[in-house]
Amino acid sequence: MEEGRDPVREVTEAVCDGLRQIGDFSYAIMPKEMAHALGDLKKSMLGQIRCLIDWETNWIDERVAGGDRLREEWREKCQSTPADATSGPAA
């Protein structure tokens, strides 16, 4: 019994194989030392980008937590303030 073919998957695999071969060719035309140095440089740059994304993610988490703290402080201050003081002077 023949398994069902998935034409989308076959096309995707063919495209990925083609791109993989183009990548291999682009490094094969360089001298070995240069290809390895370029690969190391690209990996280093991606590592720095990853560090930057991690830093940004942590910064956002800290700001959201700080906003939660401020919101809670404001809520406590509003609850402890008498109603007359917040309504302003009587006319």
LUMGUFI-349827 format. One record per atom (N, C-alpha, C): residue in three letters; atom name; x, y, z. Coordinates in pm, 1 decimal. Example, Ala and Ser with C-alpha at 12.3 -4.5 7.8 and 13.67 -1.06 7.14 Angstrom:
<pts>
ala | N | 1319.0 | -569.0 | 780.0 $
ala | CA | 1230.0 | -450.0 | 780.0 $
ala | C | 1320.0 | -330.0 | 780.0 $
ser | N | 1285.0 | -225.0 | 708.0 $
ser | CA | 1367.0 | -106.0 | 714.0 $
ser | C | 1290.0 | 3.0 | 787.0 $
</pts>
This chain:
<pts>
met | N | 84.4 | -118.3 | 0.0 $
met | CA | 0.0 | 0.0 | 0.0 $
met | C | 89.6 | 125.6 | 0.0 $
glu | N | 66.7 | 215.9 | -89.7 $
glu | CA | 147.4 | 337.1 | -101.5 $
glu | C | 98.3 | 442.8 | -3.1 $
glu | N | 194.6 | 503.1 | 69.4 $
glu | CA | 158.9 | 609.2 | 163.7 $
glu | C | 117.1 | 734.5 | 86.3 $
gly | N | 30.9 | 813.8 | 148.0 $
gly | CA | -12.5 | 937.8 | 84.5 $
gly | C | 103.4 | 1034.7 | 70.6 $
arg | N | 111.8 | 1100.0 | -43.7 $
arg | CA | 217.8 | 1197.7 | -67.0 $
arg | C | 170.6 | 1335.0 | -22.5 $
asp | N | 263.5 | 1408.7 | 31.4 $
asp | CA | 235.1 | 1545.3 | 73.8 $
asp | C | 314.6 | 1639.1 | -16.9 $
pro | N | 251.5 | 1693.9 | -121.0 $
pro | CA | 326.0 | 1776.2 | -217.4 $
pro | C | 386.0 | 1901.6 | -154.8 $
val | N | 319.3 | 1959.0 | -56.2 $
val | CA | 373.2 | 2080.0 | 8.2 $
val | C | 502.9 | 2045.6 | 80.0 $
arg | N | 503.2 | 1933.3 | 149.2 $
arg | CA | 623.8 | 1892.2 | 221.9 $
arg | C | 737.2 | 1863.2 | 124.8 $
glu | N | 705.6 | 1798.1 | 12.2 $
glu | CA | 808.4 | 1768.7 | -87.0 $
glu | C | 868.0 | 1896.2 | -145.0 $
val | N | 785.0 | 1994.5 | -174.4 $
val | CA | 833.9 | 2122.6 | -226.9 $
val | C | 918.5 | 2192.7 | -121.6 $
thr | N | 871.9 | 2191.4 | 3.1 $
thr | CA | 947.2 | 2255.8 | 111.4 $
thr | C | 1084.2 | 2191.6 | 126.3 $
glu | N | 1089.8 | 2059.6 | 123.6 $
glu | CA | 1218.4 | 1990.4 | 135.4 $
glu | C | 1309.2 | 2023.0 | 17.6 $
ala | N | 1253.0 | 2032.1 | -103.3 $
ala | CA | 1333.1 | 2065.4 | -221.1 $
ala | C | 1390.2 | 2206.1 | -210.5 $
val | N | 1309.4 | 2301.1 | -165.3 $
val | CA | 1356.0 | 2439.3 | -149.0 $
val | C | 1464.9 | 2445.4 | -42.2 $
cys | N | 1442.7 | 2379.0 | 70.1 $
cys | CA | 1542.7 | 2378.8 | 178.1 $
cys | C | 1673.0 | 2315.3 | 131.9 $
asp | N | 1663.7 | 2206.2 | 56.3 $
asp | CA | 1783.9 | 2142.5 | 2.8 $
asp | C | 1858.4 | 2237.2 | -90.5 $
gly | N | 1785.3 | 2308.2 | -175.0 $
gly | CA | 1847.3 | 2404.2 | -265.0 $
gly | C | 1918.2 | 2515.7 | -190.1 $
leu | N | 1852.0 | 2569.6 | -87.5 $
leu | CA | 1913.5 | 2676.0 | -6.8 $
leu | C | 2035.5 | 2624.5 | 68.6 $
arg | N | 2026.4 | 2501.6 | 117.1 $
arg | CA | 2139.7 | 2441.3 | 186.8 $
arg | C | 2259.0 | 2429.0 | 92.8 $
gln | N | 2233.8 | 2387.5 | -30.8 $
gln | CA | 2342.9 | 2374.1 | -128.1 $
gln | C | 2402.4 | 2509.2 | -164.4 $
ile | N | 2319.3 | 2610.7 | -177.9 $
ile | CA | 2370.5 | 2745.7 | -205.5 $
ile | C | 2460.1 | 2791.0 | -90.9 $
gly | N | 2417.2 | 2765.5 | 32.7 $
gly | CA | 2500.2 | 2799.9 | 148.4 $
gly | C | 2632.0 | 2725.9 | 147.1 $
asp | N | 2626.9 | 2597.0 | 113.7 $
asp | CA | 2751.2 | 2519.1 | 105.4 $
asp | C | 2843.8 | 2575.3 | -1.4 $
phe | N | 2786.6 | 2610.1 | -117.1 $
phe | CA | 2867.5 | 2665.6 | -226.0 $
phe | C | 2933.1 | 2797.4 | -183.4 $
ser | N | 2856.6 | 2881.0 | -111.4 $
ser | CA | 2909.5 | 3012.5 | -74.2 $
ser | C | 3029.6 | 3000.2 | 18.8 $
tyr | N | 3033.8 | 2895.1 | 99.9 $
tyr | CA | 3150.9 | 2874.8 | 185.1 $
tyr | C | 3259.5 | 2795.9 | 113.2 $
ala | N | 3222.3 | 2711.6 | 17.5 $
ala | CA | 3319.6 | 2629.4 | -54.1 $
ala | C | 3409.1 | 2713.9 | -145.6 $
ile | N | 3359.3 | 2826.6 | -196.3 $
ile | CA | 3439.8 | 2907.4 | -288.2 $
ile | C | 3545.3 | 2989.1 | -214.4 $
met | N | 3535.3 | 2998.2 | -81.3 $
met | CA | 3633.5 | 3071.9 | -2.0 $
met | C | 3746.2 | 2978.6 | 40.8 $
pro | N | 3862.5 | 3036.4 | 68.5 $
pro | CA | 3967.4 | 2954.1 | 130.8 $
pro | C | 3917.0 | 2901.6 | 266.7 $
lys | N | 3966.0 | 2785.5 | 306.2 $
lys | CA | 3916.9 | 2717.9 | 426.3 $
lys | C | 3924.8 | 2807.7 | 549.9 $
glu | N | 4038.3 | 2873.1 | 569.8 $
glu | CA | 4056.2 | 2957.5 | 689.1 $
glu | C | 3957.3 | 3073.4 | 689.4 $
met | N | 3936.1 | 3132.5 | 572.2 $
met | CA | 3843.4 | 3244.7 | 562.1 $
met | C | 3699.5 | 3198.2 | 588.5 $
ala | N | 3663.3 | 3083.0 | 535.3 $
ala | CA | 3528.1 | 3030.7 | 556.9 $
ala | C | 3503.3 | 3005.5 | 705.3 $
his | N | 3601.4 | 2946.8 | 772.5 $
his | CA | 3585.3 | 2920.6 | 916.0 $
his | C | 3581.5 | 3050.2 | 996.1 $
ala | N | 3666.2 | 3146.7 | 958.3 $
ala | CA | 3666.5 | 3275.6 | 1028.4 $
ala | C | 3532.8 | 3347.3 | 1009.8 $
leu | N | 3478.8 | 3343.8 | 887.6 $
leu | CA | 3349.5 | 3407.5 | 861.7 $
leu | C | 3239.0 | 3337.7 | 940.5 $
gly | N | 3242.5 | 3205.7 | 945.0 $
gly | CA | 3143.9 | 3131.4 | 1024.4 $
gly | C | 3151.4 | 3167.2 | 1171.5 $
asp | N | 3273.5 | 3178.3 | 1224.1 $
asp | CA | 3290.5 | 3216.6 | 1365.1 $
asp | C | 3240.3 | 3358.3 | 1389.5 $
leu | N | 3267.8 | 3448.5 | 1295.2 $
leu | CA | 3221.3 | 3586.4 | 1308.9 $
leu | C | 3068.9 | 3591.9 | 1311.4 $
lys | N | 3004.6 | 3519.1 | 1220.1 $
lys | CA | 2858.0 | 3518.6 | 1216.6 $
lys | C | 2799.6 | 3461.2 | 1344.7 $
lys | N | 2859.3 | 3352.3 | 1395.3 $
lys | CA | 2810.0 | 3292.6 | 1520.7 $
lys | C | 2828.6 | 3388.2 | 1637.7 $
ser | N | 2940.7 | 3459.9 | 1638.2 $
ser | CA | 2965.5 | 3557.9 | 1744.4 $
ser | C | 2863.2 | 3670.4 | 1740.4 $
met | N | 2833.4 | 3718.7 | 1619.7 $
met | CA | 2734.1 | 3825.4 | 1605.4 $
met | C | 2596.1 | 3777.9 | 1650.5 $
leu | N | 2559.3 | 3656.3 | 1613.5 $
leu | CA | 2430.1 | 3602.3 | 1655.8 $
leu | C | 2424.7 | 3585.0 | 1806.9 $
gly | N | 2537.3 | 3547.4 | 1866.9 $
gly | CA | 2543.8 | 3536.3 | 2012.9 $
gly | C | 2521.3 | 3671.2 | 2079.3 $
gln | N | 2578.7 | 3777.5 | 2021.7 $
gln | CA | 2559.6 | 3911.2 | 2076.6 $
gln | C | 2415.2 | 3956.7 | 2060.9 $
ile | N | 2356.1 | 3924.1 | 1947.6 $
ile | CA | 2214.8 | 3959.1 | 1927.3 $
ile | C | 2128.6 | 3886.3 | 2030.2 $
arg | N | 2160.8 | 3759.4 | 2057.3 $
arg | CA | 2086.6 | 3683.3 | 2156.5 $
arg | C | 2100.9 | 3748.7 | 2295.2 $
cys | N | 2222.4 | 3793.1 | 2328.2 $
cys | CA | 2243.5 | 3861.8 | 2457.2 $
cys | C | 2160.5 | 3990.0 | 2463.2 $
leu | N | 2156.7 | 4064.4 | 2353.8 $
leu | CA | 2079.4 | 4188.1 | 2349.2 $
leu | C | 1930.4 | 4159.4 | 2367.3 $
ile | N | 1881.1 | 4055.9 | 2303.4 $
ile | CA | 1739.4 | 4019.6 | 2316.6 $
ile | C | 1708.9 | 3976.5 | 2459.4 $
asp | N | 1799.0 | 3897.6 | 2520.4 $
asp | CA | 1779.5 | 3856.6 | 2660.0 $
asp | C | 1778.0 | 3977.7 | 2751.8 $
trp | N | 1870.0 | 4074.0 | 2728.5 $
trp | CA | 1875.0 | 4194.0 | 2811.8 $
trp | C | 1744.9 | 4272.6 | 2797.5 $
glu | N | 1699.4 | 4289.4 | 2673.8 $
glu | CA | 1576.7 | 4364.8 | 2648.3 $
glu | C | 1456.5 | 4296.6 | 2713.5 $
thr | N | 1450.9 | 4164.3 | 2704.8 $
thr | CA | 1341.5 | 4089.7 | 2765.6 $
thr | C | 1340.7 | 4108.9 | 2917.3 $
asn | N | 1457.7 | 4099.9 | 2978.7 $
asn | CA | 1466.5 | 4121.4 | 3123.6 $
asn | C | 1427.9 | 4264.3 | 3160.4 $
trp | N | 1470.2 | 4361.4 | 3079.6 $
trp | CA | 1438.0 | 4501.2 | 3106.7 $
trp | C | 1287.1 | 4521.1 | 3103.5 $
ile | N | 1221.4 | 4462.4 | 3005.1 $
ile | CA | 1075.6 | 4473.8 | 2994.6 $
ile | C | 1008.9 | 4410.5 | 3116.3 $
asp | N | 1054.6 | 4291.7 | 3156.3 $
asp | CA | 997.7 | 4225.3 | 3273.7 $
asp | C | 1012.1 | 4311.4 | 3398.8 $
glu | N | 1129.0 | 4375.2 | 3414.8 $
glu | CA | 1151.4 | 4462.1 | 3530.8 $
glu | C | 1060.6 | 4584.8 | 3526.5 $
arg | N | 1040.4 | 4643.4 | 3408.9 $
arg | CA | 952.8 | 4760.3 | 3398.1 $
arg | C | 808.3 | 4723.4 | 3428.7 $
val | N | 763.4 | 4608.4 | 3380.7 $
val | CA | 626.6 | 4564.8 | 3408.9 $
val | C | 610.0 | 4541.5 | 3558.7 $
ala | N | 708.1 | 4478.6 | 3623.3 $
ala | CA | 702.1 | 4456.2 | 3767.8 $
ala | C | 703.3 | 4590.0 | 3842.4 $
gly | N | 784.4 | 4685.0 | 3794.9 $
gly | CA | 786.6 | 4818.0 | 3857.0 $
gly | C | 652.7 | 4887.9 | 3841.5 $
gly | N | 590.2 | 4874.4 | 3727.9 $
gly | CA | 457.6 | 4933.1 | 3706.2 $
gly | C | 354.4 | 4871.2 | 3799.3 $
asp | N | 363.9 | 4740.8 | 3820.9 $
asp | CA | 272.8 | 4674.4 | 3914.6 $
asp | C | 290.9 | 4728.3 | 4056.0 $
arg | N | 417.2 | 4747.7 | 4096.1 $
arg | CA | 444.3 | 4802.3 | 4230.8 $
arg | C | 387.3 | 4942.8 | 4245.0 $
leu | N | 411.0 | 5028.2 | 4145.7 $
leu | CA | 359.5 | 5164.9 | 4152.1 $
leu | C | 207.1 | 5167.3 | 4155.9 $
arg | N | 145.8 | 5084.2 | 4073.3 $
arg | CA | -0.1 | 5077.1 | 4070.6 $
arg | C | -55.5 | 5038.7 | 4207.8 $
glu | N | 9.9 | 4943.3 | 4273.2 $
glu | CA | -33.7 | 4900.4 | 4406.8 $
glu | C | -13.5 | 5012.9 | 4508.8 $
glu | N | 100.1 | 5083.7 | 4499.2 $
glu | CA | 123.3 | 5197.3 | 4589.8 $
glu | C | 16.9 | 5303.6 | 4570.2 $
trp | N | -17.0 | 5336.1 | 4446.5 $
trp | CA | -118.6 | 5437.3 | 4418.6 $
trp | C | -254.5 | 5393.6 | 4472.5 $
arg | N | -286.2 | 5265.9 | 4456.7 $
arg | CA | -413.5 | 5214.2 | 4505.0 $
arg | C | -420.9 | 5227.3 | 4658.3 $
glu | N | -309.9 | 5194.8 | 4725.8 $
glu | CA | -307.3 | 5206.3 | 4872.1 $
glu | C | -321.2 | 5352.0 | 4915.7 $
lys | N | -254.3 | 5444.6 | 4845.3 $
lys | CA | -263.9 | 5586.3 | 4879.8 $
lys | C | -405.2 | 5638.3 | 4858.0 $
cys | N | -468.6 | 5595.5 | 4749.8 $
cys | CA | -605.1 | 5640.6 | 4721.3 $
cys | C | -702.3 | 5589.0 | 4826.4 $
gln | N | -682.1 | 5469.7 | 4875.1 $
gln | CA | -770.9 | 5412.4 | 4975.2 $
gln | C | -750.3 | 5476.6 | 5110.9 $
ser | N | -627.0 | 5524.7 | 5138.5 $
ser | CA | -600.0 | 5584.5 | 5269.3 $
ser | C | -633.8 | 5733.2 | 5273.0 $
thr | N | -659.7 | 5799.0 | 5157.7 $
thr | CA | -692.2 | 5940.3 | 5151.7 $
thr | C | -840.9 | 5958.5 | 5177.3 $
pro | N | -879.9 | 6051.3 | 5268.2 $
pro | CA | -1021.7 | 6075.0 | 5292.9 $
pro | C | -1091.9 | 6125.5 | 5166.0 $
ala | N | -1218.0 | 6094.6 | 5150.9 $
ala | CA | -1296.3 | 6132.9 | 5033.6 $
ala | C | -1305.8 | 6283.6 | 5019.9 $
asp | N | -1313.7 | 6359.9 | 5130.6 $
asp | CA | -1324.1 | 6504.3 | 5125.1 $
asp | C | -1198.3 | 6568.5 | 5065.4 $
ala | N | -1081.4 | 6511.5 | 5092.9 $
ala | CA | -956.4 | 6569.1 | 5044.7 $
ala | C | -942.8 | 6552.2 | 4894.3 $
thr | N | -1002.6 | 6451.8 | 4836.1 $
thr | CA | -988.8 | 6429.3 | 4693.1 $
thr | C | -1093.5 | 6503.0 | 4611.0 $
ser | N | -1202.3 | 6544.4 | 4672.2 $
ser | CA | -1309.1 | 6609.9 | 4595.4 $
ser | C | -1282.8 | 6757.3 | 4574.1 $
gly | N | -1190.7 | 6817.6 | 4645.3 $
gly | CA | -1157.4 | 6958.1 | 4626.1 $
gly | C | -1238.7 | 7047.6 | 4721.4 $
pro | N | -1218.3 | 7178.5 | 4712.9 $
pro | CA | -1288.1 | 7270.8 | 4802.5 $
pro | C | -1436.8 | 7274.7 | 4772.1 $
ala | N | -1513.7 | 7299.1 | 4878.5 $
ala | CA | -1658.3 | 7309.7 | 4863.5 $
ala | C | -1692.1 | 7444.8 | 4805.8 $
ala | N | -1792.8 | 7453.2 | 4721.0 $
ala | CA | -1831.4 | 7579.5 | 4657.6 $
ala | C | -1933.0 | 7651.5 | 4739.6 $
</pts>
